[in-house]
Amino acid sequence: MIELSGPSMILPVEPVVPAVRANLDVYLPEADGPAPCVLLVHGLFAERPETMPRQSRFFRDYASHLARKGIVAAVVDHDLTDGMRFPEASAAVGRAVEELRNQPEVDPDVVGLWMFSGGGPLSYPFLADPPPWLRGLELTYPMLPAEDIPGWPTMDQAVAGTKTVPTFITVVEHEMPMFAPDQQVFLERVEQMGSPVTVQTVAGAAHGFDALEPQPHAQKAVAAGLDWMVWTLT
């Protein structure tokens, strides 16, 4: 068994031991039969981190919470662990989704995606051209580029997709200056287009709050995000 490291997520959980399946760590619920699934998509690292996301307590905890609630959850390492390699990371996430959908424990027609932080742009291709199996998308303190990444869907194309893909966004009061302006533009476009996006603002919180101080209102915000994904998929 691989030893995990790094901070835990602030909402306590009894950890689930993952099944290692090629490029994924898959966290399985106790119930039998095909279940909805969620792929957890990590953020951006300027250089390879000492602890890769698949070996982090943080993503283990998120995936364990989902598994305890009856959802198959998977964690993937992608190319944003080595700088801003968005095309390569997008391809890796696409392969990971198909690998997850092909697991015998999974209902391949009921899939959620959950992007964190600098992984936010990886949501744009899925929102701009939503596949029929995508039933929910969640973004936690996301990077949401207003200017195009070369060859990438535009913000307006992504926002248009939120009209048909249930979407939940968690933002924090004290966001990093490099993220906050584009988040605001994205939310303004959502409002202008009339998209039914659920927006949660965590008062007094900073980027990465879900691995920091376990204050009750922050724990409540994490629980709300988990509950929304479970409710949306089931």
PLY file of the C-alpha trace (Angstrom):
ply
format ascii 1.0
element vertex 234
property float x
property float y
property float z
element edge 233
property int vertex1
property int vertex2
end_header
0.00 0.00 0.00
1.31 3.45 -0.95
1.91 5.76 2.00
-0.03 9.01 1.70
1.23 12.41 2.80
0.27 16.08 2.91
-2.60 17.76 4.77
-5.97 16.12 5.19
-9.21 17.66 4.05
-10.97 19.51 6.89
-14.06 17.30 7.00
-13.27 14.07 8.88
-13.96 10.77 7.16
-13.17 7.10 7.59
-10.72 6.57 4.71
-11.50 4.13 1.92
-8.59 2.09 0.56
-8.51 2.65 -3.23
-8.26 0.04 -5.92
-5.30 0.95 -8.13
-6.43 0.65 -11.74
-3.71 1.61 -14.24
-3.81 5.44 -14.28
-6.47 5.82 -11.59
-6.99 5.29 -7.91
-10.62 4.17 -7.65
-12.53 4.51 -4.39
-15.48 2.14 -4.32
-18.70 2.31 -2.29
-19.83 -0.72 -0.33
-23.04 -1.14 -2.34
-23.07 -3.62 -5.22
-24.06 -2.77 -8.77
-23.06 0.00 -11.17
-22.91 3.37 -9.42
-22.51 6.98 -10.55
-18.90 8.15 -10.61
-16.85 11.30 -10.13
-13.36 12.09 -11.42
-11.43 14.43 -9.12
-9.13 16.70 -11.14
-6.28 18.44 -9.33
-4.83 21.90 -9.93
-1.67 23.43 -11.34
1.87 23.00 -10.04
4.77 25.05 -11.38
6.99 21.99 -11.04
6.52 18.38 -10.01
5.27 18.36 -6.38
6.85 16.27 -3.68
3.46 14.63 -3.10
1.54 13.77 -6.26
-2.26 14.18 -6.01
-2.92 10.44 -6.06
-0.71 10.11 -2.98
-2.25 13.02 -1.07
-4.46 12.67 1.98
-6.46 15.62 0.64
-7.79 13.84 -2.45
-8.05 10.55 -0.56
-10.44 12.28 1.84
-12.58 13.83 -0.90
-12.79 10.50 -2.72
-13.53 8.62 0.52
-16.41 10.97 1.32
-17.94 10.34 -2.09
-17.48 6.59 -1.78
-19.10 6.60 1.66
-22.08 8.32 0.04
-22.45 5.67 -2.68
-20.44 7.27 -5.50
-17.43 5.70 -7.23
-14.67 8.33 -7.00
-11.37 8.36 -8.85
-8.20 10.42 -8.58
-5.85 10.95 -11.53
-2.44 12.59 -11.89
-2.25 14.72 -15.04
0.24 16.98 -16.79
-0.38 20.13 -14.75
2.08 18.71 -12.23
4.77 20.09 -14.55
3.69 23.64 -15.38
0.99 25.01 -17.68
0.67 22.01 -20.00
-3.06 22.37 -20.55
-3.42 20.49 -23.86
-1.52 17.51 -22.46
-3.47 17.66 -19.21
-6.77 17.83 -21.09
-5.86 14.73 -23.07
-4.88 12.92 -19.86
-8.16 13.84 -18.17
-10.10 12.69 -21.23
-8.37 9.31 -21.10
-8.98 9.09 -17.35
-12.70 9.72 -17.80
-12.96 6.92 -20.34
-10.93 4.61 -18.11
-13.27 5.40 -15.22
-16.39 4.88 -17.33
-15.08 1.45 -18.31
-14.72 0.22 -14.72
-17.16 -2.64 -13.97
-18.46 -0.89 -10.82
-19.45 2.27 -12.74
-22.59 3.42 -14.51
-20.90 4.94 -17.60
-23.87 7.20 -18.32
-23.80 9.06 -14.98
-20.49 10.90 -14.54
-19.46 13.95 -12.57
-16.29 16.01 -12.91
-14.79 18.00 -10.05
-11.99 20.45 -10.88
-9.91 22.20 -8.26
-7.91 25.45 -8.45
-5.65 25.63 -11.51
-7.43 22.64 -12.99
-10.42 24.90 -13.68
-9.58 25.46 -17.37
-9.85 21.72 -17.93
-13.61 22.14 -17.48
-13.92 24.37 -20.56
-13.73 21.63 -23.24
-16.34 19.56 -21.38
-18.68 22.54 -20.94
-18.25 23.88 -24.47
-19.22 20.51 -25.98
-20.94 18.54 -23.21
-20.91 14.76 -23.61
-24.24 13.05 -22.83
-22.81 11.21 -19.82
-21.73 14.42 -18.02
-24.40 14.92 -15.35
-22.67 17.40 -13.05
-19.57 19.57 -12.86
-18.10 21.16 -9.77
-15.40 23.83 -9.53
-13.64 24.65 -6.25
-11.74 27.99 -6.02
-11.09 27.59 -9.76
-8.83 29.28 -12.24
-11.27 30.43 -14.96
-9.37 32.08 -17.80
-11.13 35.00 -19.46
-8.49 35.18 -22.19
-8.07 32.23 -24.49
-5.53 29.50 -23.97
-4.38 28.78 -27.57
-6.74 26.25 -29.10
-9.02 26.36 -26.06
-12.77 27.05 -25.87
-13.63 30.59 -24.86
-15.18 31.55 -21.56
-18.48 32.32 -23.31
-18.51 28.84 -24.86
-17.91 27.30 -21.46
-20.55 29.42 -19.76
-23.06 28.44 -22.46
-22.54 24.83 -21.45
-23.58 25.55 -17.88
-27.12 26.02 -19.17
-27.38 22.26 -19.73
-24.71 20.83 -17.39
-25.57 21.27 -13.70
-22.67 23.28 -12.28
-21.60 24.21 -8.76
-18.86 26.75 -8.04
-17.21 27.39 -4.68
-15.34 30.68 -4.37
-13.64 32.19 -1.33
-13.73 35.71 0.09
-9.94 36.04 0.14
-9.06 34.54 -3.22
-5.59 34.86 -4.75
-5.32 38.08 -6.81
-4.43 36.11 -9.95
-7.69 34.10 -9.75
-10.32 36.48 -8.40
-10.86 38.81 -11.43
-11.53 36.00 -13.91
-13.83 34.26 -11.43
-15.84 37.46 -11.21
-16.04 37.78 -14.99
-17.17 34.16 -15.28
-19.92 34.65 -12.70
-21.06 37.85 -14.41
-21.32 35.98 -17.72
-23.28 33.22 -15.98
-25.73 35.81 -14.69
-25.99 37.52 -18.08
-26.74 34.23 -19.84
-29.21 33.15 -17.18
-27.42 29.89 -16.47
-28.68 27.99 -13.39
-25.25 27.73 -11.76
-25.07 27.23 -8.00
-22.50 29.58 -6.47
-21.18 29.15 -2.94
-19.01 31.89 -1.39
-17.07 30.90 1.73
-16.78 33.96 3.98
-13.40 34.65 5.53
-11.79 31.77 3.65
-8.69 31.70 1.47
-7.64 29.62 -1.51
-7.20 26.02 -0.37
-9.40 26.57 2.70
-10.51 22.92 2.65
-7.03 21.84 3.76
-6.50 24.62 6.32
-8.31 25.48 9.56
-11.32 23.18 10.20
-13.72 25.96 11.14
-17.40 24.95 11.28
-18.55 27.21 8.43
-15.70 25.96 6.21
-16.56 22.35 6.98
-20.19 23.14 6.18
-19.11 24.53 2.79
-17.16 21.36 1.96
-20.13 19.22 3.00
-22.42 21.31 0.78
-20.20 20.68 -2.23
-20.14 16.94 -1.57
-23.88 16.77 -0.99
-24.58 18.73 -4.18
-22.55 16.31 -6.29
-24.19 13.25 -4.72
-27.67 14.71 -5.07
-27.04 15.76 -8.67
-25.80 12.32 -9.73
-28.39 10.30 -7.83
0 1
1 2
2 3
3 4
4 5
5 6
6 7
7 8
8 9
9 10
10 11
11 12
12 13
13 14
14 15
15 16
16 17
17 18
18 19
19 20
20 21
21 22
22 23
23 24
24 25
25 26
26 27
27 28
28 29
29 30
30 31
31 32
32 33
33 34
34 35
35 36
36 37
37 38
38 39
39 40
40 41
41 42
42 43
43 44
44 45
45 46
46 47
47 48
48 49
49 50
50 51
51 52
52 53
53 54
54 55
55 56
56 57
57 58
58 59
59 60
60 61
61 62
62 63
63 64
64 65
65 66
66 67
67 68
68 69
69 70
70 71
71 72
72 73
73 74
74 75
75 76
76 77
77 78
78 79
79 80
80 81
81 82
82 83
83 84
84 85
85 86
86 87
87 88
88 89
89 90
90 91
91 92
92 93
93 94
94 95
95 96
96 97
97 98
98 99
99 100
100 101
101 102
102 103
103 104
104 105
105 106
106 107
107 108
108 109
109 110
110 111
111 112
112 113
113 114
114 115
115 116
116 117
117 118
118 119
119 120
120 121
121 122
122 123
123 124
124 125
125 126
126 127
127 128
128 129
129 130
130 131
131 132
132 133
133 134
134 135
135 136
136 137
137 138
138 139
139 140
140 141
141 142
142 143
143 144
144 145
145 146
146 147
147 148
148 149
149 150
150 151
151 152
152 153
153 154
154 155
155 156
156 157
157 158
158 159
159 160
160 161
161 162
162 163
163 164
164 165
165 166
166 167
167 168
168 169
169 170
170 171
171 172
172 173
173 174
174 175
175 176
176 177
177 178
178 179
179 180
180 181
181 182
182 183
183 184
184 185
185 186
186 187
187 188
188 189
189 190
190 191
191 192
192 193
193 194
194 195
195 196
196 197
197 198
198 199
199 200
200 201
201 202
202 203
203 204
204 205
205 206
206 207
207 208
208 209
209 210
210 211
211 212
212 213
213 214
214 215
215 216
216 217
217 218
218 219
219 220
220 221
221 222
222 223
223 224
224 225
225 226
226 227
227 228
228 229
229 230
230 231
231 232
232 233
